């Protein structure tokens, strides 16, 4: 108990070594560790603690049992070595049991080869009773049901034909293949019947494919307009049934109202109209399931003595009958300028990991009451107009969206702006981004992020659409957006038509007792170029630094120091960043 408490609290234990006895033949030490941490993307030492350590013998025994060693037994002893501990596991494997033969009795409608593909047991493989039970479930509850059969019954007859060798015979009563006679929908007061039918993966006259019925239920739930979705199969005869869908609709309306104050400078007087404190109000109205089509409309208004802003959003799961998630946004704003943006975006999932996006945009900004030089205007307020169409491909195979430790991310965007509706834009722009995470030994994670942007056209690209770099999420040797070309008079960054940027990072455990706290070292290289033909490897700037990260459900909180290595030594200053989320 004392050793367990010490290991759990990590007060005096600095390190732990794991060794296996030489009685093990089936697993090498490295193979056993890989099996125990499978899916964690890290080493055993990174997630083990005192309580976890005492559970390991049982886990190792179960691992051996799943490989056909029913009598495997594991003991361990501790050897104190200074401020460290060596944990020595003594493993007795016993005799391995195997499956000698597998047969299927009563299966008339499917070939044995098709059924073999559905089970995890295989001839000359390990014999494990739990796998046999799972195979029965796969055959009965998954394969036959998904083929439209009902009344299926599968049992397994297991015989030991020789010592440690077993024959397995699956006895199958196939039942009858059932068709859906009628689809009955109840509970939809507002929702149009066509909206519900559109989400179903089965229709009247189809066989009762269980996986398609389950997917239909999931699709209805994903609409977000029902609090409850139930599906019930009512048998009419051995060969037919009715599918009854019962839904309960949720609340459709939401309204919110907020009131506050805003200020840009310290107060110097208390006159309402001259005070830097200004009243600010926000009102929001949301209506879901508009026209019973599962669409949602929202209207947000912001009003103060200085600004007016209205945002209208329409979200629809289909676009003119096509299965494309669609968003229509209209943004109107007045704050020392008048601007509007209208965009239409459609999203099409190609697979669980890949998305296609397309966007049409019309935007315009006009300055009013300008009291400073044009080159002093911040770029987000600079007047411009654009009509454009863009397409994007996103492929994300990272193991975690917010705290990835392995996997890759790729995105590619192609945008074409053209003179339409009396707008001036006329350019083409592409942007490619890739990110890779690779776990290495002892909890080290290496990451590589690459970005390439290219643009050009008959007209200059508006400053809003140019490429910028600098800051905690791009080049950590420069302030936000200050890498690359600047205006000669104001010194403000003006961006460029080309971007090349690479971020290299290595993260590692910082304190053994705090698993979410990690250290990092990084190296950034890249630049922003005024024109694409200005790209030169000799012009790339370099930055390096280090930091610490604390993992949260929303991504790591990052504290980093970075230095631009291309400025003279006497001018080289550390840039300090505090942010949340990975470099992305």
Protein Blocks (a to p, Z undefined) as FASTA:
>chain_A
ZZmmmmmnommbmbdcddddfkbfkbcfklmmmmmmgoklpafklmgcfklmmmmmmmmm
mmmmmnopakbccddddddehjaccddddddebjadddfbdcdehiakbcfklmmmmpmb
dghiacdfklmmmmmmmmmmmmmmmnopahiacddddddfbghiacddddddebjadddf
bacdehilklcfklmmmmpcbdehiacdfklmmmmmmmmmmnopafbdcdddddfbfkbc
cdddddddddfbdcddddddddfbdcfbfcfklpmbdcddddddddehihhlopacdddd
dddfkbccdddddddfbeghiacddddddddddehiacddddddddddfblmbccddddd
ddddddehiabdfklpcfklpccddddddddddddfbfbfklccbdcdddddddddddee
hiabdcdddddddddddddeehiacdddddddddddjbdcdfklmcceedjklcfkbceh
igcjddfklopaebjabdcdddddddddfblklmkbccddddddddddfbfklgcfklpc
cddddddddddfkbpadddddddfkbcfklpccdddddedddZZ
